[in-house]
Amino acid sequence: YCPAIAVHTAQVPCEFEELITLIDRKTGKEAQAKPEKVRTGEVFTVRMRPRAHICVEAFATYPSLGRFAVRDHGRTIAVGVIKEVTKR
């Protein structure tokens, strides 16, 4: 699955590499490790890999470059914040 990630003014295709954890919306704590699928309205931690170079930072370091939206066929399907950046 390869939607586009929109960060600040850039849009780059990205791949979802791994679903890391399902987060409980009420408590904010981990509810399930390595879930198999995502349902509407759930909160997840995921690992994504952009297919092109993009300038991003962790939300805690630089908030405006740490927010993103995931778009597919002109529709926003997810929004979130960047917790960690791993450089290639």
C-alpha positions in Angstrom: 0.0 0.0 0.0 1.6 3.3 -1.1 -0.4 6.5 -0.4 1.2 10.0 -0.3 2.4 11.6 2.8 1.9 15.4 3.0 4.4 17.2 5.3 4.3 21.0 5.4 4.1 21.8 1.6 5.7 18.6 0.3 3.8 15.5 -0.9 5.8 12.3 -1.3 4.7 8.6 -1.9 5.4 6.5 1.2 5.1 2.8 2.2 3.8 1.5 5.5 6.6 -0.8 6.6 5.2 -2.0 9.9 2.3 -1.6 12.3 4.1 -1.3 15.7 1.4 -0.8 18.3 -2.3 -0.2 18.8 -2.9 2.7 21.3 -5.9 2.9 23.6 -7.6 6.2 22.8 -8.8 6.7 26.4 -5.6 6.0 28.3 -3.0 6.7 25.6 -1.2 3.4 26.5 -0.3 0.5 24.3 -3.2 -1.9 23.9 -1.7 -4.4 21.5 1.7 -5.0 20.0 2.1 -5.8 16.3 -1.6 -5.7 15.3 -2.5 -7.2 11.9 -4.9 -4.5 10.6 -6.1 -1.0 11.1 -9.8 0.0 11.5 -11.4 3.4 11.2 -11.0 5.5 14.3 -8.1 3.6 15.8 -4.9 5.1 17.0 -1.7 3.4 15.9 2.1 3.8 15.9 3.5 2.8 12.5 6.8 2.8 10.7 6.7 4.4 7.3 9.4 4.8 4.6 9.1 7.7 2.0 10.0 6.7 -1.5 11.8 10.1 -2.1 13.7 12.5 0.0 11.7 14.7 2.3 12.6 17.1 5.0 11.0 16.1 8.3 11.7 16.4 12.0 10.3 14.9 15.2 7.3 16.8 16.4 9.0 17.5 19.8 11.9 19.1 18.0 10.2 21.2 15.3 6.4 21.0 15.4 5.6 22.4 12.0 7.8 19.7 10.3 6.6 17.0 12.6 2.9 16.9 11.5 1.7 14.9 8.5 -1.3 13.8 6.6 -1.7 10.6 4.7 -3.6 11.1 1.4 -4.9 8.5 -1.1 -6.7 9.4 -4.3 -7.4 13.0 -3.1 -8.8 11.9 0.3 -7.2 12.4 3.7 -7.1 8.9 5.3 -4.9 9.6 8.4 -3.2 12.4 10.2 -0.4 12.2 12.8 2.8 13.4 14.3 6.4 12.2 13.8 7.8 10.6 16.9 11.2 9.6 15.6 13.3 10.1 12.4 15.7 7.4 11.2 18.1 8.7 8.6 19.0 6.5 5.7 
